[in-house]
Amino acid sequence: MEWLFGWLYGPIGSMLSWFSSLFNGSYAFALLLYALLFKIVFLPFSIKQQKNQIKMAKLTPKIQLIKAKYAGRTDQRTQQKMQQEIMEFQQKEGYNPLSGCLPMLLQFPIIIFLYDIIRNPLTYICKLEDSVITNIYKTVNNIAAETEVAFKSIDQISLVSKINEAGINVADLGAEAPLPDFTLFGLNLAAVPNQVWGWLILVPVIAAVLTWVSMWLTRKWGGNVNQVADQDAQAKASGKIMDLIMPALTLWMAFSFSGMMGVYWIYQSIFGIIQSFILSKAMPIPRYTEEEIKAMKREQKNAEKAQRQALKEMPKYRSLHYIDEDDYDELPDVKKNNQTTKKNHGIDIPDIKD
């Protein structure tokens, strides 16, 4: 990740240092501004995703009617035909199912890169050399100088607290900025919650709860996009699994890293809730009443009835191979030779040319 976004590390580290200086070195409030800036930068992606959901909302009822037409037929050929019909309908309406995934795919590697900066204040705020940070780590942990230490395994946020306890002046070691302050309302957010088991454990718990609340409110404000699709048992099950996995993952990671990471997740969830609310009001997703859905169903049934009637009125084909009427979008015209028929055991059989 560093080879791709390495040129951004220095400027963003300087920005975090400046944010921190605005609040007398408070890293918690610096991250508050940082999280807000992150949401603003990625707002165009969120707007794009909202537009995609609006378009999907308009198509979802009709897609469900297509599925209803094939209800009860689970053979592979029918399922393929149903998927093909859905894809053709989406293409006709100018909807690309993958367009909503692209913004998320673009954000994911950048989010990892941002977390890397947050977790390494000695590198990106104080701008200390890797070798200097490694030597400080060995000193405060009483590790022999010749012992090899993997630099990437050093938790720099936790290391800051030990530097303060040891009374080390980082300015004498070439630091360009003072150590950030990791305390907030008396809590030492540099500590790892699963190692202290004090009030700090509230941070990962709040982060997990807000993750769930954010997901729930996003669906609620999304309206009844899947008012018909919600009856799909498989979709319901997938949604419930995600409701459990995401908060659980947040809880585990917030417990495993320093409290400052949990605070950042809390900020992100709060700003995410606010953003979802604003977008839901500025760009509301269409809602369908029960009457509208019933009207769509009646329209679909009338169309199917008309199609069956048309099939009855068309000439029948006799073949040793049975062809389902649904295999034809439009039945081929019967071609006759000079409008005559041949007699075969008293049965009129029209001539059909390939």
N, C-alpha and C positions, 0 to 999 in steps of 0.2 A: 504493500500500500504506500510505503514511503517513497518508492521510486516514482509513483504516479502523482502524488500530491506533495512531494517534498518541498516544492517551491512555496507552498502555502503555510508551512509550519512556522517559519519565522514571523511573517506578518500577523498571523492569528495569535501567536504567543505574545507578541508585542501588544496586540489589542487587549488580550486578557490581562496583561500587566497594567495597561492603562485603566481598564475597567476596575481593577483591584485598587489602584491608587485613588480612584474617585470615592471609594468607601473606606479610606484609611487602611488599605491592605486586606480588606475582607474578601476572601475568595468566594464565599457563598453568594454575596451580592454581585460579584463579578460574573459568576455563572448565571445569575438571573438575567443580566443584560445579554449575556452570550446566548442563552436559550431563546430569548426574545428575538435577537438578531437572526438566529438560525431559522426561526419560523417565518420571519419576513423574507429572507433569501429564498426559501422554498415555497413561498406562497403561490407563485405561478404554477408549480406542479400540483399543489392542492386544488387550485381553481380548475386546472385541466382534468383532474380526477373527478371533481364535482360535476363538471360538464358531461363526463363520460357516464356518471351515475344517472344523470338526468335523461340522457339518451336511452340508457338501458331501461330506465323506469317506463319510458314510453313504449318500449318493445316487449317488455316482460309479459304482459297479459296476452298478447298475440302469440308469443312463443309458447306459453302454457297451453293455449288453444291448439296449437300444432301438436304438442305432446299428447293432449287429450284425444286427438284424432287417432293416435296409434296406441291408445291405452289397451293393456291386456295382450299386446302382441310383443313378445320378448325375443323372438328369433333374431339372429344376427342380421339377416337381410333387411328386415323391417326397421331395426334400430339404425342401420346405416342410412336407410332411406329417410328416416326421420331427421337424423343429424344433417344430412345433405339439404333437406328442405329448410331446416333452421338456418344453416349457413347461407343459403341462397337468399333467404328473407333478410338476414342481417346485412348482407352485401347490398341488397336492393335498397335498404334504408340507410346505407352509408355508415354502418356501425362496425367497428373492429374490436372484438373481445379482448385483444391484447393491448389495446391503447391505454387501458387503465393500469396495466401492470408496469408500463415503461417508467412512469414517474417514480414508482416505488423502487424499481431496479436501479435507477440512477441515484436515488438517495441512499440506498443501503451501504455501498462502499464508502461514501462520504461520511455517513454517521459513524462508521468504525474509525475512520480517520480522525473525526472530531473527538471521540472518546480517548483516542491515543494522546491527543494534546492535553485534554483535561487531566488525565492520569499522570502526566509528567510535567509538573510545574517547575521543577528544578531545571529541566532542559529548555522549556519554552518560555518561562517567565523570568527566571534568574539567569537563564542562558549559560549554565555551567557545562563544561566539557564532560563527555561520558566517563573519561578516566577519573576526573575529579569526583564525580558522583559515586563511582564505584569505590574509590578510596574512602570517602565519607561513610559509605555503607559498611565497609569493613571495620572502620574505626569505632562507630557507635555500637556495632554488634560483636566487637572483640574477635574479629576474624583475622587470621594471620595474613600479612601483606602479600605473601606469595601464593595464597590460595586463589584459585580461579573462581570468579563469580559471574554468572550469566547476567549481563546488564539488563536485558529485557524482563528478567524476573523480579527486579527491584520495584517495590511499590513506593514511588516517590512521595505520594501524599502522606503515607505513614512515616516515611523517613524524615519529613519536615519536623514532625513532633519530636523525634529523637534528636534532631539537630538542635532544637530549642532547649531540650533537656540537657544536652551535653555542653551548651553554651558556645557552640561553634559560630564564628562570624563568617558568613559566606562571602561578605564583601572582600575579605582578605584572600579568598580563594578565586576571585575574578568574577563574582556575580555582578550582573548589570542592574539588578533590581533586588530589593529586600525580600525576605521570605514572606510568602502570603500567609494571612491569618486564617486558620481553618476552624476557628471557633464560631458558634452561632447560638445565641441564647444560652450560653454556658456549656454547650455540648462541644466536645472535641470531635469534629467531623473527619479528622484525619484517621481516627481509629477505625478498625474493622468490626462491624457489629457482632459477628459470631465469636469475637475474641474478648469482648468486654461485657456483654450481657447487662447493660444498664439501660438508661432511657434511650440510648442510641438505637436500640432495636425497633423503636417506633418508626425510624426513617424507612427501612425496607418494607415494613408493614404498610405504611401510608403510601409508599410508592406502588406496591402491588394493588392496593385497594383502588387507587386513582387510575391505574392501568385498566382495571375491570370497568370502573365507572366511565372512563373515556370511551371504551368499546361499546358499552351499553347505550350511552347517550348518542353516540354517532349513529347507531342503528335506529334509535328512536327518532332523531331529527331527520334521518333519511326517509321518514315517511313509510308508506306501505309499498315500497318498491317491489317487494316480493309478496304482495297480498295474496296472490294465488300460489306463488312458489313456496310460501311458508308451509303449505300443506305437504310438501315433499319431505318425507321422513329422513332421507339421507342428508338433505340440506340442513335440517334441524339438528341432526346429530353432529355434523361437522361444525356448526356454529357453537354448540355446547362444548365441544372439545377445545375449540380455540378460546372460549371464555375461561377455560380452566388452565390451558397451557401457558398463555401469555402472562397472566398474573403470577403463576407459579414460577415461570422463568425469571420474571422481574424480581420476585421475592428472593430467589436463590442467588441471583447475581448481585443484588443489593446487599445481601448478607455477606457475600464472599469478598467484595471490594470495600474500600474505605467508605465511610458515611457520606463523603462528598459526592460520590457517584450516585447514591440513592437520592440525594438532594437534587441533583441535576435531572434525574428521571421524574421527580415530582414536578419540577419546573416545566419539563416537556409535556407532561400529562395535563397540567393546568392550562398551558397555552394551547395545547391541542383541543381541549374542551371548548375554550373560548373561540378558537378559530372555527371549529365545527358549527358552533352556534351561529356565528356571524354568517358563514357561508350558507347555512340552511335558511337564513332569513333573506340574504341578498340573492341567492340562487336556489329557490325552493325546488325540491324534487316533486314532480307531479304525483298527485294522490288520486286514486280511483275509488269511486263509491261502489257499493254493492250493486246498485242499479246499473252502473256503467259496465261492470264485469258481467252481469247477467245479460245485458244487451249484446256484448261481444260474443257470449256463448250462443245466444239465439241466432246471431248473424252467422256464426260458424256452422250451426246445425242446419240453417236454411241453405247455406252453400253446399253442404254435404248432401242434403236432400235433393237439391237441383242437379248435383253431379250424378247421383244414383239414377235419377229419372232420365238424364241424358244418356246414360249407359244402357238403360233398358230400351231406349228408342233406337239405338244404333245396332247395326247388323252383328250377329254373333259369329265367332270364329271357331272352327272345329280343328282340333289338332291333337295328336297323340301326347303332346307336352302341354300341361296345364299352365296357363299364364294368369297370374292374379291381375284383376282389373286395376289394382292400385299400382301395378308396375308401369302403367301408361299414364303419362301426364295428359296426353291427348291420344285417343285411339286412332290408328292409321285408317285412312280411307280404304274402302273395299274397291279393288280394281276388277272390273268384269270385262270379259271378251265379248265385244259386240252386244253387250247387255243380254247375254244368253247364259243359261245354266245347264249343267250336265246332270243327267239323271243317274242315280246310283242306288239301286234297291229301293226306288220310290222316294228317295230323299233328295231335295234340291240342295246342291253344294255350289256356291259361287266360286268362280275361278279367281285365284289370288296370285298375283305376280310378285316375285321378289323385287 
